[in-house]
Amino acid sequence: MSMQPDRRIDPITLEVIRNGLASIADEMALIIMRSAYSPVVRDIMDYSTGLCDADGQVIAQGLTLPIQLCSFPRVMRFIRERFGEGLRPGDVLITNDPYGSGGQHLPDIYVMKPIFHGGELAGFAATVAHHTDLGGIVPGSVAIYATEIQQEGLRIPLMKLYEEGRPNQSLLDLIAANSRQPVEVLGDLRAQMAACATAERGLVALLERYGRIDLRRYIEALHDHAEAMMRQTIRELPDGVYVGEDFLDGLGEAPEPIRIRATVTVSGDTIDIDFAGTSGQVAASINCPISLPESAAFTAIRCLARVDIPNCEGYFRPITVRAPEGCLLNPIYPAACGARGVVGYRVFDAIMQALAAAVPERAMGGTEGGPYLLAAGGQWQGRSFVLNEMLVGSWGARADRDGLEGVSNPAANLSNQPVEMIEAEMPVEVTAYGLVPDSGGPGTFRGGLGFVREFRFLKDMGFTLRGDRRTHPPYGLEGGGKGGPSAHHLVRRNGETESLPTMPMRGFSAREGDRFRLVGAGGGGFGPAFAREPARVLDDVVSGKVTIEGARRDYGVVIDAATGTVDAIATRTLRENRQ
Amino acid sequence: MGAGFRVGIDIGGTFTDIALVDATGRLEIRKIASTPDDYSRGIAEGLAALVGELGIDPASITGIVHATTVATNTILEMKGARTGLVTTAGFKDVLEMRRLRVPVLYDLAYDKPPPLVPRQFRLEVRERLGPDGNVRVPLDESDVAAAAEVFRRAGIEAVAISFLHAYANADHEIRAEAMLREALGASVYICRGSDILPEIREYERTSTAVVNAYVGPVIRRYAEALEARLAHIGITAPIEMMHSGGGIMRLGRAVTRAAALVESGPAAGVIACARLGQGASGTANIISFDMGGTTAKAALVENGEAARTDEYEVGAGINLSSKLVKGGGYPIKMPFIDVSEIGAGGGSIVALDGQGRVTVGPQSAGAFPGPVAYGRGGIHATLTDVFVTLGYINPETLAGGSIAVDAEGARRALFEQIAGPLGQDVTTTARGVLQLAVSTMTRAVKAVSTYRGRDPRDFTLVAFGGNGPVVAADIAAALGIRRILVPPAAGVFSGLGLLRSDAEQDFVQPVLRDAGSLSADTFAALGEDIKARGRAAMEAEGHDLVSANFRLSADLRYFGQAYELNVPALTEGGVAPLIEAFHAEHARTYGHRSDSDPVQLVNLRLSIRVPAASEINGFAASPAMLRKDRRVDFPGGTLLSPVIGRDDLSSDWRAGPLIIEDYDATCVVPPGTDARLMADGTIEMLVRGQ
């Protein structure tokens, strides 16, 4: 049992302070959700909140998106570099720029507020939210076919949005003028600022309770504690060099696979992750600023821990992450990066596969692959609208249980937009939203089912897409099968069906009455499918998650349709013959 | 309320509290063991014993008000009805896909709560409405008939019907209900989404309808058993049930709105606080703090009204009221008193993990084996053992001598399990654990106050439940709260709340229009419509509305937001004052407002309250207790503390340290806090320097 090294640290007070910090980060998240304007933030919940100490190190995270949360440190480093001692009470900082400010892509606006107490810097409130639209060539500001960041919308280098309590109205006007949805953008920015103000009150209250010096010492102890737990977690992994690879399907009509390669070196109580061998940056907007691969790496390793590590930056310390300049994961200006999110999820997958070789019992088969994007926009009933769908839905199987379906990707914590809200506000009808039978990767434990979401356009409009996981479906582990592939189908009013690319390098025009059918990939399986208990297969057949044909084909289980029971003899024969 | 007796019955997992008030307002209180195999049996036996003992004619009992955990337990134990669901074609998986989010980050071993309706009993029918209620695809009755046949063969006991946009047009659901009713007979419980929750957002509405259907038949059986058992002992008074919104409703309505019962017990406690505020104790702004054996609960009472929410996840474990779309339980969207709950009660286990972290709860030793101090086989140190070790509660006996306390065992467990491994002495550890528990419970209080933009320092803390008054002063100190009230009968205060509740029902009218565009006439007409509807519904149930109170309010938001704020509304004077009230409430709750953005009127809400509360102005004498002064380890030092009874206090302030022991609860007055007795028997405490 490891105890606190610093004898002046009372473990109980440490826990009290940890509670206090976590409750501030959650309160921030709540305020954004409830007062934001855009469906992306209020319904899909694509935003994150955290609290940093005076050195800019994260000390608490709200119940939001891991893949965003672990990106605060890099923005904080730029803030410290850029402003140093030049921060004043009442300042609020803003940026969305991946180049030189620590951002990930332009829609993600970071709003950070330095918090002062007794005239001294005490910490920072940190928020990031995905904004509906910041201009650029398509509604939603995520055009996968953009080739330079200048095509993607408004860049906001790290600067002050408020200076000693006074708003930078010129900047606010500039942002509003560059967005297709200025009311939503300004409303969401206000929600982010309100969350920062809440954090300020909360942190000051804690300081008044414990004093600046004491709180600082406890926060340092929290970092140390998290670091010690992470080092302990890493020590539990066998030393070695593990290589994991995964692929993006590729761009356009004739896609070439894009490689993500992670070399994970476990050595004692440290982990080094090197992305050398990953494909180079591309002339499309899936280039992924290093902030996101870092964040994905921290998330993946944190997921392998079996203990409740405090969500503070101390646990990042034993982990190093490197990517060669000019590769997909560390692109050189002015590479476009609007649709980079999918790459972050594939980084998570590559690391997960590498470490599955070391600790399969802690790993998970491939997920749906990250959010599938559909964006559309136009004018309707005298107002402009932007539909931003970010659809997630399946986990891979675990060593001792099936994968989940109808769930957010573990590296995100996204929600889905209510169908009724979409239809009430936009000229789109959702005609189906459900699970796809036989799409879970077969295994001793089955991957979660993929999902289908089908839209009918009620007027002519343009739309853009970004999917993945069609030619490289989610991986299985330990002999488990791959998850079912994704699909994009445009069904014209006359019934003609067209399969659209996963990462199309162009936009599409839909006519009134056309349908678009989006299928998300199913999760990967774990262990050989023929070892799955027939009773579990029967349960899946009864619930319609696996068809009778699927049970025979994928699991070697013969179900008698008339009686609804397993034909044990036929099953044994089938399984023996196919072993 | 007439010349007879009224009885409040609050069933908890361990104890059932019975409160009986006579026509003069005099109260009798009993705690009896709950009978989880059939709760109605314990109630009937307890009541029979009480009327026998007091020589009361059962026929002179004129009202029964009841709160129960039956609905909640049904869900927690997954013992609800065999339930089916009928949905719009293409959407049977909405119930299972939920809102996707998970309540914990970085946990690959997480499992979702299983859907209350298995996939094979979620059946689709062809029909489709638009958001304005227009029929896009007519209802295919052959699909409904086919679904009914599947349900009939499978022996389905309850059916939920939830079609897209049915909040805007219930016709298809009503027709489907009629067909299912005809095919399945009167015994099958049927719940329509458009009836239980006529509001936009398909998952929340479907989930609410499904929870209602899942627990409905259980509540119906329970209601029938209770009525029969009470009739058997000669009690034929109408039974009313407390709902989660803090009002009472007739038993028949409770059966059709069974999901509304899930927080009935906690709601009763908050209502008791609200009434306390309206009485002699003289405060309209209260934070209620209820700490029992397994959890601590907090709620906010403002201007004499309990703060409400309309979102709740039952079975999500700890409910921090945070409303962050957590996904750990089964959402119910109905009016709830906004109670935040955290797993820190007297039975909560104090533990040390492999990393040297001390935790309190949420695991609980429950009533059995219970804390080590109770000597009933408990081996894990609990918060009660910490209280005993510190001297906060009596180290020899509890409940007037009926429970022997093993203080040495409590101290030893705390040493062996926590203090020893930490290298601390027991007293230091006990003090630290108390502070940790206080910080955890403080989160529950913050969830209903600071999370809503309310400063707890502006409120009076009302502490009740068996352990609430033990830690009230520490909680108040941690939050900067100055004034604390500990009401009489604090240990059975929820039972008292039942007798202090009014009949109350809520009605909602979706509007979804730009508030600024509504003329004064249109707005007034909307208000009159909902009032007429509410009046008709309550009169149909036999309520006399002569002295009823009609409270109209509106849910508003900035156009584009997804969450509304509720503000009181007046139908006369147009809509402008309402819009300004919304801006102000938005600024107060979230710290910002935007006067230039259009405001959307989402719903009008009406709450009709028919007075039913009994006056309570006296208490039957409690049994004599032996008390002696003892040493108590307060945070600042160990002091010899006088131990007195409530009746030993007077209207003169008396400085702590002081321990006030009642039959049903102990009140700790630490140094730096003063206490006195108010005219109605309430203990008032003031924390100095706050």
Boltz contact constraints between the chains, C-beta under 6 A:
constraints:
  - contact:
      token1: [A, 1]
      token2: [B, 354]
      max_distance: 6.0
  - contact:
      token1: [A, 3]
      token2: [B, 356]
      max_distance: 6.0
  - contact:
      token1: [A, 11]
      token2: [B, 356]
      max_distance: 6.0
  - contact:
      token1: [A, 11]
      token2: [B, 358]
      max_distance: 6.0
  - contact:
      token1: [A, 12]
      token2: [B, 358]
      max_distance: 6.0
  - contact:
      token1: [A, 12]
      token2: [B, 432]
      max_distance: 6.0
  - contact:
      token1: [A, 12]
      token2: [B, 436]
      max_distance: 6.0
  - contact:
      token1: [A, 15]
      token2: [B, 357]
      max_distance: 6.0
  - contact:
      token1: [A, 15]
      token2: [B, 358]
      max_distance: 6.0
  - contact:
      token1: [A, 15]
      token2: [B, 436]
      max_distance: 6.0
  - contact:
      token1: [A, 16]
      token2: [B, 436]
      max_distance: 6.0
  - contact:
      token1: [A, 16]
      token2: [B, 439]
      max_distance: 6.0
  - contact:
      token1: [A, 19]
      token2: [B, 439]
      max_distance: 6.0
  - contact:
      token1: [A, 23]
      token2: [B, 443]
      max_distance: 6.0
  - contact:
      token1: [A, 26]
      token2: [B, 322]
      max_distance: 6.0
  - contact:
      token1: [A, 27]
      token2: [B, 451]
      max_distance: 6.0
  - contact:
      token1: [A, 29]
      token2: [B, 324]
      max_distance: 6.0
  - contact:
      token1: [A, 30]
      token2: [B, 322]
      max_distance: 6.0
  - contact:
      token1: [A, 30]
      token2: [B, 324]
      max_distance: 6.0
  - contact:
      token1: [A, 31]
      token2: [B, 590]
      max_distance: 6.0
  - contact:
      token1: [A, 34]
      token2: [B, 563]
      max_distance: 6.0
  - contact:
      token1: [A, 35]
      token2: [B, 590]
      max_distance: 6.0
  - contact:
      token1: [A, 37]
      token2: [B, 560]
      max_distance: 6.0
  - contact:
      token1: [A, 37]
      token2: [B, 561]
      max_distance: 6.0
  - contact:
      token1: [A, 42]
      token2: [B, 562]
      max_distance: 6.0
  - contact:
      token1: [A, 43]
      token2: [B, 562]
      max_distance: 6.0
  - contact:
      token1: [A, 63]
      token2: [B, 324]
      max_distance: 6.0
  - contact:
      token1: [A, 66]
      token2: [B, 105]
      max_distance: 6.0
  - contact:
      token1: [A, 184]
      token2: [B, 560]
      max_distance: 6.0
  - contact:
      token1: [A, 190]
      token2: [B, 592]
      max_distance: 6.0
  - contact:
      token1: [A, 194]
      token2: [B, 590]
      max_distance: 6.0
  - contact:
      token1: [A, 194]
      token2: [B, 591]
      max_distance: 6.0
  - contact:
      token1: [A, 194]
      token2: [B, 592]
      max_distance: 6.0
  - contact:
      token1: [A, 197]
      token2: [B, 591]
      max_distance: 6.0
  - contact:
      token1: [A, 229]
      token2: [B, 355]
      max_distance: 6.0
  - contact:
      token1: [A, 302]
      token2: [B, 106]
      max_distance: 6.0
  - contact:
      token1: [A, 303]
      token2: [B, 106]
      max_distance: 6.0
  - contact:
      token1: [A, 303]
      token2: [B, 108]
      max_distance: 6.0
  - contact:
      token1: [A, 364]
      token2: [B, 108]
      max_distance: 6.0
  - contact:
      token1: [A, 404]
      token2: [B, 112]
      max_distance: 6.0
  - contact:
      token1: [A, 406]
      token2: [B, 96]
      max_distance: 6.0
  - contact:
      token1: [A, 406]
      token2: [B, 97]
      max_distance: 6.0
  - contact:
      token1: [A, 406]
      token2: [B, 98]
      max_distance: 6.0
  - contact:
      token1: [A, 407]
      token2: [B, 100]
      max_distance: 6.0
  - contact:
      token1: [A, 408]
      token2: [B, 100]
      max_distance: 6.0
  - contact:
      token1: [A, 408]
      token2: [B, 101]
      max_distance: 6.0
  - contact:
      token1: [A, 413]
      token2: [B, 101]
      max_distance: 6.0
  - contact:
      token1: [A, 415]
      token2: [B, 99]
      max_distance: 6.0
  - contact:
      token1: [A, 415]
      token2: [B, 100]
      max_distance: 6.0
  - contact:
      token1: [A, 415]
      token2: [B, 101]
      max_distance: 6.0
  - contact:
      token1: [A, 415]
      token2: [B, 325]
      max_distance: 6.0
  - contact:
      token1: [A, 416]
      token2: [B, 100]
      max_distance: 6.0
  - contact:
      token1: [A, 418]
      token2: [B, 201]
      max_distance: 6.0
  - contact:
      token1: [A, 418]
      token2: [B, 202]
      max_distance: 6.0
  - contact:
      token1: [A, 419]
      token2: [B, 202]
      max_distance: 6.0
  - contact:
      token1: [A, 420]
      token2: [B, 200]
      max_distance: 6.0
  - contact:
      token1: [A, 420]
      token2: [B, 201]
      max_distance: 6.0
  - contact:
      token1: [A, 420]
      token2: [B, 202]
      max_distance: 6.0
  - contact:
      token1: [A, 423]
      token2: [B, 131]
      max_distance: 6.0
  - contact:
      token1: [A, 424]
      token2: [B, 131]
      max_distance: 6.0
  - contact:
      token1: [A, 431]
      token2: [B, 90]
      max_distance: 6.0
  - contact:
      token1: [A, 432]
      token2: [B, 90]
      max_distance: 6.0
  - contact:
      token1: [A, 434]
      token2: [B, 93]
      max_distance: 6.0
  - contact:
      token1: [A, 435]
      token2: [B, 93]
      max_distance: 6.0
  - contact:
      token1: [A, 542]
      token2: [B, 120]
      max_distance: 6.0
  - contact:
      token1: [A, 543]
      token2: [B, 119]
      max_distance: 6.0
  - contact:
      token1: [A, 543]
      token2: [B, 120]
      max_distance: 6.0
  - contact:
      token1: [A, 544]
      token2: [B, 119]
      max_distance: 6.0
